[in-house]
């Protein structure tokens, strides 16, 4: 069956460091992979989408990589700030079915 | 401002009562979705609709019902048949184009006692 694993439930890092979150998937062949941010008590907000033929995608301090051989996406936040504290969700996207989400990684950036 | 609105934010019901959660969007999106979120479980798909007057079951449709009479609206009814209805319910919409991101509402927290 299809499975999505995000590296850990919680990740604590010091302000200014780079946060790296992992998304591994099995029994999927996604053409895209989407990343979302969710704050407590709110709905997820779309951040980035990366296509299978793109190795890397950047948006301001965010960087996403997508390795279809390893079946893995890495999500990096450089120069992290306390305002980056949130839960981050990944969603492999095959393009023709509703999105299935990983359980998320709760990131805490400590000042 | 375009967006997706869920109401109410908090809802309390007694066991055995049906309850309907509202979801409205003004993004002109064809597709709409209902997810349920429980602590430690992530988002699970309840129902989705890709066009007016049509909808499909998701992974956990038992005990729920939906309708899609208008493009803008996709209400979810939590029936008394749903065994564990207390949860955070999220509605989302998207265009039908492949790889379109989902736009989520801010959820309804339902508590059934």
Boltz contact constraints between the chains, C-beta under 6 A:
constraints:
  - contact:
      token1: [A, 32]
      token2: [B, 99]
      max_distance: 6.0
  - contact:
      token1: [A, 42]
      token2: [B, 106]
      max_distance: 6.0
  - contact:
      token1: [A, 43]
      token2: [B, 90]
      max_distance: 6.0
  - contact:
      token1: [A, 43]
      token2: [B, 104]
      max_distance: 6.0
  - contact:
      token1: [A, 43]
      token2: [B, 105]
      max_distance: 6.0
  - contact:
      token1: [A, 43]
      token2: [B, 106]
      max_distance: 6.0
  - contact:
      token1: [A, 43]
      token2: [B, 107]
      max_distance: 6.0
  - contact:
      token1: [A, 44]
      token2: [B, 104]
      max_distance: 6.0
  - contact:
      token1: [A, 46]
      token2: [B, 101]
      max_distance: 6.0
  - contact:
      token1: [A, 93]
      token2: [B, 99]
      max_distance: 6.0
  - contact:
      token1: [A, 95]
      token2: [B, 98]
      max_distance: 6.0
  - contact:
      token1: [A, 95]
      token2: [B, 99]
      max_distance: 6.0
  - contact:
      token1: [A, 98]
      token2: [B, 33]
      max_distance: 6.0
  - contact:
      token1: [A, 98]
      token2: [B, 45]
      max_distance: 6.0
  - contact:
      token1: [A, 98]
      token2: [B, 48]
      max_distance: 6.0
  - contact:
      token1: [A, 101]
      token2: [B, 42]
      max_distance: 6.0
  - contact:
      token1: [A, 101]
      token2: [B, 43]
      max_distance: 6.0
  - contact:
      token1: [A, 103]
      token2: [B, 42]
      max_distance: 6.0
